[in-house]
């Protein structure tokens, strides 16, 4: 009889232990997932911002560089090293380059409202229009130069 009571007690404790439910609600899980996504997005945005800043310095497209170029004339040209074996852009490549650069300009909050005309010919991109500052000209040139198939960017942009 004592053995039976002991066995029932052990069994009931085991069942009680197994019946514990996860008290984390769906709302808590969603909130945690959203916070994780926000953190990762901020991290990626910071990485992109740093990469663009590095390119502005590397390609001499900082506001100071652009102002110095404007003192020499309104035409600013930057070249990118061409990888060995890279082919010359075709008409289809030119259309793709223009489309990609226009998408980058629209996606950038500083440049999306500007009227910048983009033309491409055999890997040379020409930007025409106006920008609000020398910094925005440098940024537009960096976005264009950082596009596959682009070897040179010529800026005919002016400051409003």
N, C-alpha and C positions, 0 to 999 in steps of 0.2 A: 504494500500500500504506500509506504514511504517512497519507494522507487517510482511508483506511478505518479505520485504528487510531484516528485522532483523532475520527472520527465515532462510532465505537463507544464511545470513552471519554466523549464528551459525552453520548451516549444513556444510558450506564449511570449517569453522575452525575445526570442528569435523573430517571431512574427511581428512584434511591435517594432523592433529594430529595422525590419525590412519595409515596413509600411511608411517610413518617413518620406515625405514628399519634398521635392526641390521647391524651396520657397521663393526662388527668383522668378519674378513675373516676366511676362513677355515685354512689358513696357520697360523694365529694367534692362533686359537684354538688348532691346532696340536702342535705348539710350546709350548703353556701353558701345554698341556697334557704331552709332552716330558719332560719338566722341572719338573713337578710334579713327574713323574716316576723316573727321575734321583735322585731327592731329597729323595724319599722313598727308592730307591735302596741303596743310600749312608747310610741312617739311618739303614737299615737292615744289611748292611755290617759291620757297626760299632758295632751293637749289637752282631753279630756273633763273631767278633774279640774280643770283651770284654768277651764273654762267653768262648771262647777258652782260653784266658788269665787266666780267673778265674779257669778253669779246670786244666791248667798247674800248677798253684800254689797249688790247692786243692790236686792234685794227685802227688805232688812233682816231676814234670817233667820239671822244669825250667832248663836252661843250667847249672846253678850252681849245681842243684841236680843231673843231669846226669853226670857231670864231677866227682862229689864226688862218685857216684856209680861206674864209670869206674876205679877209684883208688882202689876199692875193688875187681874188676873183670869185665869181659866183659858182664856178664849176668845181665840184669836189669829186675826186676819183679814188677808189680803194680797190686793190686787187687781193685775191685770195690765192694761195698756192694751189696749183693744179696737181692732183695725184697722177702718178705715172699710169699711163694707159687709159686715162679718162678721155672719153670721146667728145667731139664738138657737138653742141646741142643742135637738134633738128627743129623743124617747124613745130612738130608735136611737143618736143621738149620745151620750146619757148612758150607755148600755150600753157603747159603744165607749170612752168616756173612762174608765169604771171598769175595764174590761179592760186598757187601756193602762197606767193607773197601777198596778194590781195587778202587772202584768208588770214594771214598772220597780222596784217595791218588792222583788219576788222576786229580780230580777237584781242588786240591790245587796247586797253582802255584809254591810254594817252593818245593813240594814233587813229582810233576808229572814226572819229568825227572829222578828220582832216581829209581834204580832197587831194589825194596823191595818185597821180597817174603812173602806172607801171608798164614799161615796155621791155621786151627781152629780145636779144638777137645773138645767137651763137654763144650763150653764156654771159653776155654783157647785159646788165640790167640798167635801165635809165629811169630815174625817179624825177617826176616833174610835179610842180604844185607849190603849196605853201604849208609851212609848219609854224607852230606857235613859238618855238624857241630853237636855239642851236642844239639843245639836248635832244629834242624830238627828231631833228634831222639825223643826228648820229644814231639814234635808236632805230629809225626807219632804215637807214643804211645797213645797220648791223643785222636786222631781221632779214633783209634782202640778201646780204652777203652770206648769211648762215643758212642758205637754201641750197639743196643738192642741185648741181648743174650750173650754179652761178660762180663765175670766175672773177668778175669785175662788176662794181657798182659805180655808176656815174650819177651824181646828184645834181640836179638843176633846181632843187628846192630852194625857196627863199623864205625868210622869216617874215611873218605878218607884221 
